[in-house]
């Protein structure tokens, strides 16, 4: 068992302790990002895949059983990241028809090149193609493309009026990417997915010094079974950038829509580099195509039992299933208010999830609340990302069957795909003064400042999208 936690201290408090640089640890063992995921339990998509070690590593050259058209494609059988809402400052130009560009206008320089954002009212997603252009009166023009796989989507201009809001969602960059930004704040079918490249950057001046250090305490057991503890250190810039990377990555794995057509071609090209930007489907878009859907006005025991019975109809067996309910805060409140008496009748149990590494179900996560119902284990996971996505006034829940595949080649129900060694890549672009602003030696820039870059490859596959359910309050 490995337990990890953040602890913030002044750097002088580390003098009497032995510690290593956390980014050095990640650079040597990029696959250890699964351990890091335990620090971010709120990021559901990352937690149920990487933290559970449900990962498929793709080799760049050697083909494997998931090999398809290229290494970015896979096939399978069935501290302060305040993401605020940005209102329109003017009516957009263009409608995006036939893959044309759409220009939006905002009062602040918020969305940057390669950012993916969505319109709150319509849920349409857009990717920024160029750096924002500053217009008169503090207006910023952002040129985008609609994210779709067939060039058929058109901007819903009626819901893009002045004051209507948008929201940052994720980032996708092409091959040979040169920049990135961060925000402070049972059917037998073949399904195809794509690995997305995520990247975030942060820069700091040579005079930026004497800031707090963040210590990461990790407890585990050695070969003799004795408990050991290791302490790793990050400064605040690295901590913020890691938070940004984990947020962008998890949000992309949860919400992103694909822009790849049926022939495996990206419908969006980087206008400067003339290279395709591949965006893979997230968990929710994969589920939405096949899931049963139910709209309710009053959450009751009957509604809840309808969801369970529908899920059971699609399961291999009527009992012994492991269901995960990912819910927004409104739905969680309704569960507590409407079903409290019902829930109290059942014994609280540990949450079980399929772990590919151990080949069995293991208990995980203090933030998961579970109980047994009709011989099935039911798990609730509150995810604030769903609250940001669907609001606080209407309940929203996604039910996923986490029961492992019962075929001879057992697979975890949800798995993360990445290139081997490409889970997490960290680079420094050093200017005068080096990484700490006080180091002599060769540099890559004459500017007295440096840049820190986190990037990596990630895609997600839902191996049983038919065995899922979406419930939404009217």
Order of alpha helices (4+ residues) and beta strands (2+ residues): beta-beta-alpha-alpha-beta-beta-beta-beta-beta-beta-beta-beta-beta-beta-beta-beta-beta-alpha-alpha-beta-alpha-beta-alpha-alpha-beta-beta-beta-beta-beta-alpha-beta-beta-beta-beta-beta
